[in-house]
Amino acid sequence: MMKVYLKPGREKPLLRKHPWVFSGSVEKVTGDPQPGDTVGIYTSKGDFLATGAYSPHSQIRVRVWTWDQQESVDSHFFRNRIQRALSLREALNVTRRSEVYRLVNAESDGLSGFIVDRYGEVCVLQCLTAGAECWREVFAKQLLEATGVVSIFERSDVDVRKLEGLEYRTGLLTGKEPPSPIKVTINSLDFWIDIHRGQKTGFYLDQRENHYMVRSLAKGREVLDCFSYSGGFGINALYGGASRVTFVESSEEALALGRENVRLNGLSERCTEWVQGDVFEVLRSFRDSGRSFDLIILDPPKFAVTAAQKHRAARGYKDINMLALKLLKPSGLLVTFSCSGGVDVEFFWKIIAGAALDAGLEVQVLYRLTQPSDHPLALNFPEGEYLKGFVCRRVD
């Protein structure tokens, strides 16, 4: 086996079972491994630590597959890991309110670089790393056999692939070409989902439970849904009895899909407003015109991919939350999120606290929100907790 030797003292994260080896920890490499090749990871003294996928173009030089020296990384390995992930979702009964869920959650399911979201009879696969790219066809075959779905569609079109030296790739991987859009049921509501061109794999599955939370808070409230995409939060608010929902989204296609989803659920007669534009600019215009709301949702895209970008991202998060807080009516609620992996929950708390201070308001946190159980968090991989949110209340 080709081998990666660590510098003296750099084995501590691996001994704690953290699954990444950074380039600065590598002392030498033997055997000329190519992108995605399986390598052994050893201490400077030659003691075995783990087996992983090599990525010469990434700052994360090796991503661990297994800690067991006797376990081979082959088709059986991927079959067993996929079956383990399936068994967890079955035990969680994730389909009790939805026919869509995350089936494989990368490192937290022991399958670094692989994301699989299931939409009924269609699985959407993302291969994010050199290791995933190398085993892509083997993984897809095992996935098809394990699930019995009719289609596996690939959406490997995310920016993290650039850090691995990989190009974007989308399209049918195996099975029948899925329709576009497809209709699914989530929390008793129907949605059209564009798995070909939509955000992430077509829908923000990590927000399913938080959509349900907003539904429970919305009755009788005037709601502002920012970065509304295809309407997940706003439509749940309408279903929960909101008096009015204003959807704000920069993408004309996403707004059109949101309107279709409102019609699909028989909510078109409810009072809605659709605003296409930059959310920062729209919030400032609402402030200047004296608009106010009982419930505001902020679910922006990533502002910081890595921890190194978090201080720059903090300015954007603080600005948008300060604007939203100023638009709240007395005792109004702000449901605010960050999906940036580089911004941890403590740092996000400080940002919201700073926004409230600058807005001159007293604010309480009623709930902390995170990703659902089908997006599990491995204790040895805290980076897997990318989604964090708060339900805040303006105190008057």
Secondary structure, DSSP 8 states (H G I E B T S, - for coil): -EEEEE-TTTTHHHHTT--EEEGGGEEEEES---TT-EEEEE-TT--EEEEEEE-TTSSEEEEEEES-TT---SHHHHHHHHHHHHHHHHHHTGGGSBSEEEEEEGGGGT-TTEEEEEETTEEEEEE-SHHHHHTHHHHHHHHHHHH--SEEEEEE--THHHHTT---EEEEEEES---SSEEEEETTEEEEE-TTTSSTTSS-GGGHHHHHHHHHH-TT-EEEEET-TTTHHHHHHHHTT-SEEEEEES-HHHHHHHHHHHHHTT-TTS-EEEEES-HHHHHHHHHHTT--EEEEEE----S-SSGGGHHHHHHHHHHHHHHHHHTEEEEEEEEEEE--TTS-HHHHHHHHHHHHHHHT-EEEEEEEEE--TTS---TT-GGG---EEEEEEEE-
